[in-house]
Structures are given as structure tokens and as C-alpha cells.
Amino acid sequence: MSASGKNGTASRRAFLRGALAAGGAVAGVGAARAAGDPAITQIQPWMQELGDGVDVAPYGQPSEHESHVIRRTVEWLTADPVSSINFTPLHELDGIITPNGLCFERHHGGAAHVDPAEHRLMINGLVDTQLVFTMEDIMRFPRENHVYFLECAANSGMEWRGAQLNGCQFTHGMIHNVMYTGVPLRLLLNEAGVKTEGKWILPEGADASGMTRSIPMEKALDDCLVAFKMNGEALRVEQGYPLRLVVPGWEGNMWIKWLRRIEVGDEPWHHREETSKYTDLFADGRARRFTWEMDAKSVITSPSPQAPITHGPGPLVIKGLAWSGRGTIPRVDVTIDGGKTWQQARMSGPSLDKSMHAFYLDINWDGRPLYLQSRAHDSTGYVQPTKEALREIRGVNSIYHNNGIQTWYVNEQGVAENVEVS
């Protein structure tokens, strides 16, 4: 008899018994609950009526039952919504790809609406030939596809002095992870011909803030992209349409949106975004500059304050995300008791350089309080530190590059809150 017959059925039952013993009891629990459930035994309205036709939504939209899955702001966080931030709903997502409509926004002069037919990219400064590219010109260069995370340097910045924002969307949501399609920056620089003394570039945005950042030539020639698509479609307006710079693994402020100009120079420019902003102030008043790389970091996305446990004791999937600006994440540890004991999480999905990684820990929750933490290890051997370890070195004056371990306390009812464990 084939595996689909009697022996196959017995094998599946044996597998389910094994899963029950290992903590994977969801199938058994569901089967016991199904008897007499009107949601399955009764005919539902949508089973009796014709649905929408193919032209009802020419650009597809999520189900109306997912309308709560949106970017959100913190009203008191910035003085003006035009120069502000909203946050990716990490607790509602799974896997590593962020949907385009949920990628967080950070603007310094509002999102610019640029006509691609009138958009130009200039390369000037210490080059053999100063050039101006149209969008059509750029599309004729060889292109590449890469999945990278983009994280604002201020992500988790409000947590330096203690637990404050109640939800991983707000503590860690200044990040997204998408596939970029674009032209390697080195090809455009090679077309212009960088002079020997050209050691830095200054990309500039076409928005009202005129955003600029100094980037060393080594990085520009390594893995930077001039991107025009994300997740297969054109950049969204709020993500820099029609053209943005991608600086893999480095702080998001350097990923200039609405990219219009790249100047080549012999030294850094020290503009506003790398002097008064985006430097890390120490306790003694000194500041670290040029802290470009984003250190290894992780967060448990569920259970978390916006994603409580609603099903009571029993099988529980603890899920989260980890990333590093220096490579991949081969391992994440999870603790349910505030760091007394740690278990190695299960990594699932692709492990890509400078990209998010998904991790899971499947447990049987006994209904007692949990103190949840995750600790990322990256491919360089770096281990994510505690918040206290960071404060011992850097004090509490900074708002940037806080990659300390996050703690969620989950009570007996499954409700979670942002706390710190000393």
C-alpha cells in the first residue's frame, strides 16, 4: 500500500503524537476544538455570494480585516509632522521582507513628489568628466538585485535612559528590509572618472531639506547602489522616488532619497547631518563621529506589547528579527526568564548579508510570567550587548546606535510591557 494509504495515515498520526510531546501541539488542540464549531459547520455568507471581479482593485490592497496593520507615529516625538518619523509594524509581520506600504518613513523636509522625466543625477567635483544622467540613461547601465535592511541610527534611541515606548513598532520600528534593484554606484563613478585625489563623495537629495552626507570612496566603490525599485516595483514617493542611494549596513540617514547629485571631494564635508546630528555624545561631552555601521541587533516581535498572548497556556511561538550591518546572523539566543537561562532559537528563511533574519522559539507556555529577551550573534563573532553594557561605555547622552538587548515582561494574562532587567 502506498504512503497515502493506511501506513501513511499511521505515520502522520505518529508524527502528530511526536509533535505534541515536543511542544508542537497545535494540530491536536485544533482538532479537539473543531467539533461543533459553527465557523466550520455552518455555511458562511462569503460562500454563497459571488466575490469581487478582477478590475475592482487595479492595484491590489490588503484585506479589510488587516486595516490595523499600518505605519504609526508618536505625536510628541517630533515638533512637526513634515520633519518626522513613522514606524514599521514589526509585530504584525513575519519573514524578512517588509511590504512597500509598511516601510517606515523619516523625512527632514517632507516627501518630495518628483517628476521622473525632469529628474537628473549629476556627478561633479574631482572627476575627469562632469556628467548629468536622466532616468533613461541610468536604466541603460547593468543592474543588480540585493536584499538589505535600512535602519535609522535613532532606532531604539528613546530607550537609552530606560524603558519608555510600549511596543516593538515604536522601540524598533525605524527599520525595513526590502529587495532593491539598481545600478552599482561604482559604474556611474567610473563613467565620470574619479581623480586620484577623490577620496569622498557627497550625495545630495532633491527634497526641500537638501540632505547631504559624506561617504568614503571605499564604500562608494564597494556595494552602494543607485536604486530605482524596491520589492520589484518603483520606489514609493516616501522612499525616494524615482532614485535613492543604498548604503548597505550603514545608518539610514546616509541612504539619500530623491538623489540628484554626487560630488567627489578629497575630504569629508562635515555638514549638519554629521556634526550636530548623527554623532554619538559621550558622558564627558566628547562625540564619536563617523559611526556608520549598524551593529548586530535583534528584537522579539511577538509576544510583545502590541502582540499579547491571547490563547492562554499551551503551545506558543516566540518570533523575532535580527540583523547586522557587518554580515549575517548565524545564531540568536532567546531567554524567557530575563537572562538566567538561554536557548538557541530556530533560524528560518534566507541568511543574506546585511539583511534581516527571522528566528523562532517554539515553547509550551505554562501561564507563568515571562521575561523575554533575544541576543544576536553576527558572522564576525560580535554578540549583541545589554543596555547596561552600552551605558557603561557611552553614557546616556546619545540617541543613536542603541543596539542593546530589549526586554518584554509578559504577565499571567499574556499582556506584555516594555521593562528593563537589572
Secondary structure, DSSP 8 states (H G I E B T S, - for coil): --TTSHHHHHHHHHHHHHHHHHT-THHHHHHHHHTT-HHHHS--GGGTS----TTS-SS----GGGTT---B--TTTSSBTTB-B-B--GGG--SS---GGGS--B-SS------TTT-EEEEEESBSS-EEEEHHHHHTS--EEEEEEEE-TTTTGGGTTS----SHHHHH-SEEEEEEEEEEHHHHHHHH-B-TT--EEEEEESSTT--B--EEHHHHHHT-EEEEEETTEE--GGGTTT-EEE-TTB-GGGS-SSEEEEEEESS----GGGTTSS-EE-TTS-EE----B---EEEEEESBTTB---S-SEEEEEEEEEE-TTS---EEEEESBTTSS-EE-EEES---TTS-EEEEEEEEE-SS-EEEEEEEE-TTS-B---HHHHHHHHTT---S------EEEE-TTS-EEEE---
